[in-house]
Amino acid sequence: MTALRHFLILTLALLLVARPAAAQSILRDAETEAWLHRLASPLAAAAGLDPRNLEMVLVNDPSLNAFVAGGQRIYIHSGTLLQADDVNQIQGIVAHEMGHIAAGHSIRFGSEGGKAASSISILSLLAAGAAMAMGGGEAGMALLGLGQRAALGTMLSFSRQQESRTDQAGARYLETAGVSGKGMLSFFKKIQNQEYRLAIPQDNDYVRTHPLTGDRIQALENILVKSPYWDKPADAQLEADFERIQAKLYGFIEDPTRTLNKYPESDTSPAAHVARAYAYHKGAFPDASAREADALLAENPDDPYVLELKGQVMLESGRPKEALVPLERAVALAPDQPLIATLLGHALLATEDQKNVPRAAEVLKEAVRQDRQNPFGWYQLGIAYSKLGDDARAALASAEQYSMSREPRLAASNAQVAMAGLPRGSPDWLRAQDVLLVAQNDLKDAEK
């Protein structure tokens, strides 16, 4: 029994090695997501992927990292954006992750790397069981431990091979897209410097999921410097937008005092205005925050993301009526940005004016149509339907919200309420049925 317990623990450890962290919170921002997609689309096309199916997700994590976890979805840590020196480094990171997607590595890791490791694990378990059955308890445990270490080594070796091949693929995609590989190399050097500071051993890759960083740099140098685009500068607009996005993220995450020290009033760049706007907003100085937004709007009155910022400041400082004008303008200028529409819907409902509710419902319906994975949008839509007296669709919106928030019991109960009040067989009724079935399956899995 004890031996089996050890085996299960070790097996679980192997499974965890194969799965990227998924528990961190997701940061959503219309401007950042649009910029990431614009940056990644040429690289996706170079990898033979359809950019329309690509999803870029920002994870609230201060470390240098990016990963894929199935599908055409790339997760980038906030620390990566904040610590990158320029947009070309982000292009290099995204090109590498495109290699994982194009090669189907998240699937192959389980089917190929996991299969080899599982074979070793099973054989070691059988050998250990035979030894223990013959009275050799210590020998059996030793065999089990050796087998599990061998299995782990096999999986890590497979991971390193995948990473090496992905480095090469990323270099090809950069050249195909006409992008310099300098950023890819300089980012690897940044990682290497961090490893030096943390005293991470650089002479043994046996226990690493990735090859030694120095080896990766050397292998890539032989390829990237030969590209005809090696000395090509990054797109100027993409770089300028990156500076603003980086400042916005810094202002949102960091303590306001640190932000104001990094971006003092003497700095009149667009990036500094955005950073200070968030710092003042976090510090509960809405008028100062609005002045920073107004300074940007004076230069470009049709910038939907600055209009969104102005509206957000007004709304979250308890002035929803003042938020409506900039947010309506932002939605008109960027009708394909559901996060901005969600904010407008929220502001309309926050005015507590019943005349604004039909417009809120209209805006929020379009927002969740464009982005179904928007729990706050569904929550606000549920409020709008409730204020309109449409309790069945309010329940359906709540069911969608709870389903995405991984609360299957609440999703199921709201879906049942929706089905009871909707015309049987209608599109909304069928959707409620789908949500109910998913929730019931999740509840069954939780009981196992």
LUMKOL-933067 format. One record per residue (C-alpha): residue in one letter; x, y, z. Coordinates in nm, 4 decimals, m for minus. Example, Ala and Ser with C-alpha at 12.3 -4.5 7.8 and 13.67 -1.06 7.14 Angstrom:
2
  residu      east     north        up
       A    1.2300   m0.4500    0.7800
       S    1.3670   m0.1060    0.7140
% end
This chain:
448
  residu      east     north        up
       M    0.0000    0.0000    0.0000
       T    0.2808    0.2393    0.0861
       A    0.4623    0.1540   m0.2365
       L    0.1490    0.2229   m0.4398
       R    0.1067    0.5564   m0.2619
       H    0.4620    0.6559   m0.3538
       F    0.3992    0.5493   m0.7122
       L    0.0851    0.7616   m0.7383
       I    0.2628    1.0655   m0.5934
       L    0.5489    1.0284   m0.8397
       T    0.3101    0.9776   m1.1295
       L    0.1233    1.2931   m1.0309
       A    0.4520    1.4798   m1.0234
       L    0.5233    1.3654   m1.3783
       L    0.1852    1.4872   m1.4939
       L    0.2393    1.8245   m1.3344
       V    0.5698    1.8637   m1.5195
       A    0.3775    1.8327   m1.8448
       R    0.1186    2.0959   m1.7629
       P    0.1866    2.4700   m1.7588
       A    0.0592    2.6753   m1.4699
       A   m0.3020    2.7730   m1.5289
       A   m0.4037    2.9153   m1.1939
       Q   m0.2794    3.2724   m1.2428
       S   m0.5276    3.5490   m1.3092
       I   m0.5837    3.6759   m1.6617
       L   m0.5418    4.0457   m1.7437
       R   m0.7730    4.1765   m2.0132
       D   m0.7292    4.5068   m2.1939
       A   m0.8667    4.5926   m2.5365
       E   m0.5621    4.7885   m2.6535
       T   m0.3118    4.5291   m2.5332
       E   m0.4992    4.2380   m2.6885
       A   m0.5369    4.4212   m3.0199
       W   m0.1659    4.5086   m3.0208
       L   m0.0581    4.1536   m2.9394
       H   m0.2756    4.0173   m3.2175
       R   m0.1373    4.2726   m3.4644
       L    0.2172    4.1767   m3.3654
       A    0.1515    3.8031   m3.3837
       S   m0.0548    3.7836   m3.7042
       P    0.2379    3.7975   m3.9544
       L    0.4197    3.5328   m3.7518
       A    0.1111    3.3123   m3.7436
       A    0.0808    3.3409   m4.1210
       A    0.4509    3.2543   m4.1560
       A    0.3852    2.9408   m3.9488
       G    0.1009    2.8387   m4.1801
       L   m0.1667    2.9270   m3.9245
       D   m0.4795    3.1367   m3.9684
       P   m0.4312    3.4570   m3.7662
       R   m0.8087    3.4805   m3.7180
       N   m0.7964    3.1699   m3.4989
       L   m0.5118    3.3006   m3.2859
       E   m0.5739    3.4125   m2.9280
       M   m0.3215    3.6076   m2.7210
       V   m0.3718    3.5936   m2.3436
       L   m0.1938    3.8112   m2.0868
       V   m0.1268    3.6363   m1.7547
       N   m0.0715    3.8362   m1.4363
       D    0.2671    3.6932   m1.3407
       P    0.5905    3.8890   m1.2865
       S    0.8220    3.6207   m1.4261
       L    0.9750    3.5980   m1.7725
       N    0.7682    3.3366   m1.9474
       A    0.5270    3.2509   m2.2267
       F    0.3626    2.9192   m2.3096
       V    0.0941    2.7415   m2.5085
       A   m0.1582    2.4983   m2.3654
       G   m0.3543    2.3558   m2.6546
       G   m0.5238    2.5193   m2.9503
       Q   m0.3950    2.8405   m3.1061
       R   m0.3680    3.0275   m2.7768
       I   m0.0463    3.1882   m2.6533
       Y   m0.0144    3.2936   m2.2893
       I    0.2327    3.5721   m2.2109
       H    0.3290    3.6702   m1.8578
       S    0.2921    4.0354   m1.7651
       G    0.6531    4.0258   m1.6440
       T    0.7628    3.9449   m1.9981
       L    0.6016    4.2606   m2.1358
       L    0.7333    4.4739   m1.8513
       Q    1.0912    4.3446   m1.8720
       A    1.1264    4.3335   m2.2503
       D    1.3587    4.5994   m2.3900
       D    1.1754    4.6475   m2.7185
       V    0.9022    4.5120   m2.9413
       N    1.1461    4.2928   m3.1330
       Q    1.2033    4.0822   m2.8211
       I    0.8295    4.0170   m2.7963
       Q    0.8272    3.9180   m3.1638
       G    1.1014    3.6656   m3.0937
       I    0.9086    3.5178   m2.8015
       V    0.5868    3.4906   m3.0014
       A    0.7699    3.3310   m3.2961
       H    0.9036    3.0625   m3.0619
       E    0.5559    2.9895   m2.9231
       M    0.4195    2.9717   m3.2790
       G    0.6597    2.6827   m3.3276
       H    0.4924    2.4925   m3.0445
       I    0.1476    2.5520   m3.1943
       A    0.2439    2.4624   m3.5517
       A    0.4102    2.1391   m3.4372
       G    0.1242    2.0419   m3.2057
       H    0.3602    2.0032   m2.9129
       S    0.0951    2.0237   m2.6414
       I   m0.0661    1.7136   m2.7937
       R    0.2553    1.5312   m2.8819
       F    0.3994    1.5779   m2.5359
       G    0.1270    1.3570   m2.3927
       S    0.1070    1.1071   m2.6802
       E    0.4809    1.0633   m2.7420
       G    0.6803    1.1911   m2.4453
       G    0.4228    1.0761   m2.1926
       K    0.3891    0.7341   m2.3552
       A    0.7608    0.6611   m2.3276
       A    0.7713    0.7796   m1.9669
       S    0.4607    0.5774   m1.8785
       S    0.6171    0.2606   m2.0192
       I    0.9200    0.3076   m1.7966
       S    0.6956    0.3819   m1.4961
       I    0.4848    0.0692   m1.5487
       L    0.7888   m0.1519   m1.5954
       S    0.9493   m0.0127   m1.2808
       L    0.6271   m0.0705   m1.0879
       L    0.6100   m0.4336   m1.2047
       A    0.9754   m0.4950   m1.1202
       A    0.9350   m0.3318   m0.7799
       G    0.6210   m0.5342   m0.7093
       A    0.8003   m0.8572   m0.7967
       A    1.0929   m0.7717   m0.5696
       M    0.8617   m0.6832   m0.2791
       A    0.6588   m1.0002   m0.3311
       M    0.9825   m1.1980   m0.2865
       G    1.0509   m1.0193    0.0407
       G    1.2862   m0.7517   m0.0893
       G    1.1010   m0.4449    0.0294
       E    1.3992   m0.2094    0.0214
       A    1.5110   m0.3414   m0.3164
       G    1.1593   m0.2958   m0.4515
       M    1.1435    0.0647   m0.3345
       A    1.4846    0.1302   m0.4863
       L    1.3703   m0.0105   m0.8206
       L    1.0563    0.2001   m0.8054
       G    1.2551    0.5168   m0.7340
       L    1.5034    0.4463   m1.0142
       G    1.2206    0.3799   m1.2565
       Q    1.0435    0.7025   m1.1731
       R    1.3636    0.9029   m1.2101
       A    1.4212    0.7407   m1.5484
       A    1.0650    0.8243   m1.6526
       L    1.1082    1.1848   m1.5457
       G    1.4391    1.2021   m1.7324
       T    1.2704    1.0692   m2.0462
       M    0.9960    1.3311   m2.0312
       L    1.2423    1.6125   m1.9674
       S    1.4613    1.4958   m2.2555
       F    1.1595    1.4928   m2.4848
       S    1.0720    1.8451   m2.3689
       R    1.4253    1.9700   m2.4430
       Q    1.4122    1.8217   m2.7920
       Q    1.0823    1.9972   m2.8561
       E    1.2226    2.3288   m2.7352
       S    1.5289    2.3001   m2.9605
       R    1.3167    2.2267   m3.2656
       T    1.0839    2.5122   m3.1736
       D    1.3768    2.7559   m3.1547
       Q    1.4674    2.6634   m3.5110
       A    1.1065    2.6951   m3.6262
       G    1.0736    3.0363   m3.4612
       A    1.3827    3.1571   m3.6451
       R    1.2288    3.0464   m3.9758
       Y    0.9007    3.2235   m3.9025
       L    1.0818    3.5475   m3.8209
       E    1.2624    3.5403   m4.1540
       T    0.9480    3.4463   m4.3468
       A    0.7645    3.7381   m4.1848
       G    1.0532    3.9745   m4.2620
       V    1.1341    4.0339   m3.8931
       S    1.4807    4.0600   m3.7398
       G    1.5952    3.7832   m3.5064
       K    1.7956    4.0212   m3.2882
       G    1.5140    4.0373   m3.0356
       M    1.4963    3.6606   m3.0002
       L    1.8676    3.6415   m2.9260
       S    1.8722    3.9368   m2.6894
       F    1.5781    3.7973   m2.4935
       F    1.7540    3.4636   m2.4487
       K    2.0545    3.6566   m2.3217
       K    1.8243    3.8351   m2.0772
       I    1.7052    3.4963   m1.9513
       Q    2.0661    3.3780   m1.9248
       N    2.1610    3.6835   m1.7169
       Q    1.8678    3.6151   m1.4860
       E    1.9828    3.2550   m1.4449
       Y    2.3298    3.3779   m1.3540
       R    2.1828    3.6105   m1.0898
       L    1.9775    3.3259   m0.9449
       A    2.2810    3.0924   m0.9491
       I    2.1022    2.8398   m1.1714
       P    2.3583    2.5765   m1.2841
       Q    2.4651    2.6179   m1.6458
       D    2.6563    2.2934   m1.6927
       N    2.3880    2.0227   m1.6677
       D    2.0618    2.0089   m1.8613
       Y    1.9455    1.6670   m1.7346
       V    1.6875    1.8094   m1.4921
       R    1.5742    2.0977   m1.7174
       T    1.2658    2.1204   m1.9366
       H    1.4602    2.3477   m2.1763
       P    1.8120    2.3150   m2.3199
       L    2.0870    2.5182   m2.1562
       T    2.0277    2.8796   m2.2492
       G    2.3852    2.9259   m2.3653
       D    2.3477    2.6326   m2.6046
       R    2.0252    2.7803   m2.7404
       I    2.1920    3.1161   m2.8012
       Q    2.4852    2.9569   m2.9810
       A    2.2596    2.7442   m3.2026
       L    2.0389    3.0405   m3.2940
       E    2.3263    3.2784   m3.3661
       N    2.4360    3.0529   m3.6489
       I    2.0931    3.0938   m3.8106
       L    1.9569    3.4349   m3.7246
       V    2.2575    3.6471   m3.8236
       K    2.2358    3.5060   m4.1771
       S    1.8829    3.6363   m4.2253
       P    1.8508    3.9230   m4.4795
       Y    1.6366    4.0981   m4.2153
       W    1.8961    4.0830   m3.9354
       D    1.9523    4.4603   m3.9410
       K    1.5950    4.5554   m4.0246
       P    1.4483    4.7863   m3.7558
       A    1.1162    4.7035   m3.5945
       D    0.7997    4.8676   m3.7196
       A    0.8004    5.2198   m3.5708
       Q    0.4278    5.2246   m3.4908
       L    0.4417    4.8814   m3.3316
       E    0.7317    5.0009   m3.1158
       A    0.5568    5.3245   m3.0153
       D    0.2418    5.1343   m2.9230
       F    0.4502    4.8901   m2.7196
       E    0.5935    5.1738   m2.5125
       R    0.2431    5.2908   m2.4282
       I    0.1159    4.9412   m2.3517
       Q    0.4171    4.8729   m2.1317
       A    0.3542    5.1987   m1.9427
       K   m0.0169    5.1209   m1.9081
       L    0.0624    4.7784   m1.7636
       Y    0.3179    4.9272   m1.5262
       G    0.0701    5.1894   m1.4062
       F   m0.2002    4.9281   m1.3574
       I    0.0148    4.6773   m1.1650
       E    0.2644    4.8852   m0.9700
       D    0.2195    5.1025   m0.6639
       P    0.1242    5.4590   m0.7724
       T    0.4288    5.6093   m0.6010
       R    0.6650    5.3891   m0.7997
       T    0.4801    5.4704   m1.1206
       L    0.5020    5.8454   m1.0603
       N    0.8736    5.8148   m0.9841
       K    0.9328    5.6246   m1.3059
       Y    0.7105    5.8559   m1.5132
       P    0.7434    6.2042   m1.3553
       E    0.5356    6.5039   m1.4612
       S    0.8326    6.6320   m1.6601
       D    0.7878    6.3358   m1.8978
       T    0.5275    6.4402   m2.1546
       S    0.5467    6.1314   m2.3744
       P    0.2252    5.9395   m2.4530
       A    0.3523    5.6466   m2.2478
       A    0.4078    5.8665   m1.9431
       H    0.0597    6.0207   m1.9684
       V   m0.0982    5.6742   m1.9735
       A    0.1117    5.5481   m1.6816
       R    0.0309    5.8511   m1.4694
       A   m0.3385    5.8269   m1.5579
       Y   m0.3495    5.4801   m1.4042
       A   m0.1346    5.5816   m1.1088
       Y   m0.3628    5.8751   m1.0240
       H   m0.6696    5.6568   m1.0752
       K   m0.5351    5.3936   m0.8358
       G   m0.4485    5.6680   m0.5887
       A   m0.8082    5.7993   m0.5976
       F   m0.7270    6.1241   m0.7818
       P   m0.9784    6.0983   m1.0688
       D   m0.9465    6.4596   m1.1841
       A   m0.5694    6.4266   m1.2174
       S   m0.6173    6.0983   m1.4021
       A   m0.8686    6.2574   m1.6389
       R   m0.6260    6.5436   m1.7096
       E   m0.3662    6.2905   m1.8255
       A   m0.6209    6.1345   m2.0601
       D   m0.7237    6.4767   m2.1861
       A   m0.3613    6.5593   m2.2657
       L   m0.3529    6.2569   m2.4957
       L   m0.6918    6.3370   m2.6482
       A   m0.5670    6.6851   m2.7311
       E   m0.3152    6.5200   m2.9623
       N   m0.5515    6.2554   m3.0972
       P   m0.9202    6.3063   m3.0101
       D   m1.0172    5.9890   m3.1981
       D   m0.8049    5.7436   m3.0016
       P   m1.0596    5.4828   m2.8828
       Y   m0.8310    5.3435   m2.6146
       V   m0.7716    5.6808   m2.4503
       L   m1.1454    5.7523   m2.4707
       E   m1.1963    5.4151   m2.3010
       L   m0.9476    5.5178   m2.0307
       K   m1.1289    5.8484   m1.9745
       G   m1.4609    5.6670   m1.9479
       Q   m1.3188    5.4076   m1.7098
       V   m1.1853    5.6762   m1.4773
       M   m1.5210    5.8559   m1.4700
       L   m1.7197    5.5359   m1.4190
       E   m1.5016    5.3913   m1.1454
       S   m1.4906    5.7230   m0.9583
       G   m1.8699    5.7255   m0.9288
       R   m1.9500    5.9506   m1.2252
       P   m2.1109    5.7127   m1.4774
       K   m2.3048    5.9850   m1.6624
       E   m1.9760    6.1608   m1.7426
       A   m1.8390    5.8299   m1.8701
       L   m2.1044    5.7896   m2.1380
       V   m1.9782    6.0455   m2.3905
       P   m1.6179    5.9154   m2.4176
       L   m1.7309    5.5521   m2.4073
       E   m1.9984    5.5959   m2.6762
       R   m1.7345    5.7649   m2.8911
       A   m1.4852    5.4834   m2.8227
       V   m1.7380    5.2159   m2.9251
       A   m1.8210    5.4060   m3.2435
       L   m1.4500    5.4275   m3.3325
       A   m1.3723    5.0664   m3.2358
       P   m1.6882    4.8581   m3.2891
       D   m1.4805    4.5397   m3.2937
       Q   m1.3589    4.5801   m2.9340
       P   m1.6072    4.3993   m2.7048
       L   m1.4251    4.4953   m2.3861
       I   m1.4896    4.8639   m2.4573
       A   m1.8537    4.7850   m2.5336
       T   m1.8809    4.5975   m2.2043
       L   m1.7540    4.9040   m2.0201
       L   m2.0120    5.1209   m2.1962
       G   m2.2884    4.8772   m2.1032
       H   m2.1735    4.8856   m1.7423
       A   m2.1741    5.2669   m1.7411
       L   m2.5231    5.2832   m1.8901
       L   m2.6582    5.0550   m1.6184
       A   m2.4646    5.2407   m1.3475
       T   m2.6530    5.5631   m1.4271
       E   m2.9620    5.3987   m1.2688
       D   m3.1674    5.5564   m1.5464
       Q   m3.4241    5.3109   m1.6850
       K   m3.4149    5.4920   m2.0216
       N   m3.0542    5.3746   m2.0640
       V   m3.1312    5.0050   m2.0068
       P   m3.2394    4.9133   m2.3647
       R   m2.9188    5.0688   m2.5013
       A   m2.7162    4.8806   m2.2390
       A   m2.8770    4.5504   m2.3372
       E   m2.8090    4.6207   m2.7058
       V   m2.4428    4.7034   m2.6446
       L   m2.3845    4.4108   m2.4100
       K   m2.5507    4.1585   m2.6440
       E   m2.3101    4.2629   m2.9170
       A   m2.0155    4.2484   m2.6758
       V   m2.0806    3.8874   m2.5728
       R   m2.1573    3.7928   m2.9332
       Q   m1.8065    3.9022   m3.0275
       D   m1.6446    3.7621   m2.7141
       R   m1.8360    3.4823   m2.5438
       Q   m1.5516    3.4291   m2.2959
       N   m1.6375    3.7477   m2.1098
       P   m1.7953    3.6662   m1.7714
       F   m1.8284    4.0312   m1.6694
       G   m2.0099    4.1046   m1.9945
       W   m2.2543    3.8218   m1.9246
       Y   m2.3007    3.9470   m1.5690
       Q   m2.3887    4.2964   m1.6888
       L   m2.6178    4.1578   m1.9590
       G   m2.8014    3.9583   m1.6922
       I   m2.8597    4.2799   m1.4986
       A   m2.9888    4.4528   m1.8136
       Y   m3.2336    4.1700   m1.8906
       S   m3.3531    4.1711   m1.5302
       K   m3.4206    4.5452   m1.5439
       L   m3.6167    4.4870   m1.8662
       G   m3.8268    4.2207   m1.6945
       D   m3.6868    3.9341   m1.9080
       D   m3.6101    3.6963   m1.6231
       A   m3.5536    3.3932   m1.8460
       R   m3.2763    3.5586   m2.0478
       A   m3.1365    3.7123   m1.7305
       A   m3.1038    3.3583   m1.5953
       L   m2.9397    3.2421   m1.9189
       A   m2.6835    3.5231   m1.8995
       S   m2.6133    3.4282   m1.5370
       A   m2.5747    3.0640   m1.6394
       E   m2.3162    3.1656   m1.9012
       Q   m2.1307    3.3728   m1.6422
       Y   m2.1251    3.0944   m1.3824
       S   m2.0217    2.8395   m1.6433
       M   m1.7137    3.0474   m1.7320
       S   m1.6435    3.1122   m1.3639
       R   m1.6351    2.7350   m1.3039
       E   m1.9345    2.7291   m1.0736
       P   m2.1319    2.4417   m1.2303
       R   m2.3987    2.4172   m0.9608
       L   m2.5036    2.7797   m1.0080
       A   m2.4703    2.7450   m1.3858
       A   m2.7024    2.4447   m1.3829
       S   m2.9692    2.6050   m1.1632
       N   m2.9775    2.9229   m1.3725
       A   m2.9875    2.7236   m1.6969
       Q   m3.2904    2.5328   m1.5661
       V   m3.4672    2.8582   m1.4803
       A   m3.3897    2.9889   m1.8290
       M   m3.5228    2.6750   m1.9999
       A   m3.8450    2.6962   m1.8000
       G   m3.9119    3.0500   m1.9229
       L   m3.7916    3.0322   m2.2845
       P   m3.9805    2.8955   m2.5884
       R   m3.8894    2.5288   m2.6167
       G   m3.6552    2.4673   m2.9096
       S   m3.5645    2.8343   m2.9561
       P   m3.1939    2.9248   m2.9984
       D   m3.1763    3.0619   m2.6432
       W   m3.3507    2.7518   m2.5049
       L   m3.1048    2.5258   m2.6866
       R   m2.8129    2.7318   m2.5546
       A   m2.9462    2.7000   m2.1989
       Q   m2.9707    2.3248   m2.2526
       D   m2.6063    2.3142   m2.3646
       V   m2.4939    2.5074   m2.0575
       L   m2.6978    2.2730   m1.8354
       L   m2.5427    1.9596   m1.9883
       V   m2.1893    2.0951   m1.9475
       A   m2.2600    2.1922   m1.5865
       Q   m2.4090    1.8512   m1.5069
       N   m2.1058    1.6764   m1.6555
       D   m1.8759    1.8982   m1.4506
       L   m2.0694    1.8106   m1.1356
       K   m2.0433    1.4390   m1.2134
       D   m1.6693    1.4687   m1.2688
       A   m1.6330    1.6531   m0.9369
       E   m1.8103    1.3696   m0.7541
       K   m1.5756    1.1017   m0.8896
% end
